[in-house]
């Protein structure tokens, strides 16, 4: 059951990331405002990206299991995944602090989008990863 939750969370995270990429590349406003350049993504890169997302979510699930007594409610588990995912998103855009104003705006948009993506991932994971002690939801 846990493996299915990890797999569904990975599919959710990957799909939302792909959707965001597709919207950004096909949006005339975003392409013109932030000078986005579309690149051809190969099938190998898709598989590699999916595998890396699966690995990160697997590790997050392991961490979630280790701190599970503290995360007895679904809301706490969702918040935990959301916060850790947002930290990942900020780390991924770390150059935001010494970039031009346009780059800062684009980086903040990416951080916001990734944070929402991790919020959805946390929601999916919280449905499958539940504590086993008494009184937990």
Buried (B, 14 or more C-beta within 10 A) or exposed (E): EBEEBBBBBBBBBBEBBBEBEEEBBEEEEBBEEBEBEEEEEEEEEEEEBBEEBBEBBBEBBEEBEEEBEEBBEBEBBBBBBBBBBBEBBBEEBEEBEEEEEEBBBBBEBBBEBBBBBBBBBBBBBBBBBBBEEEEEE
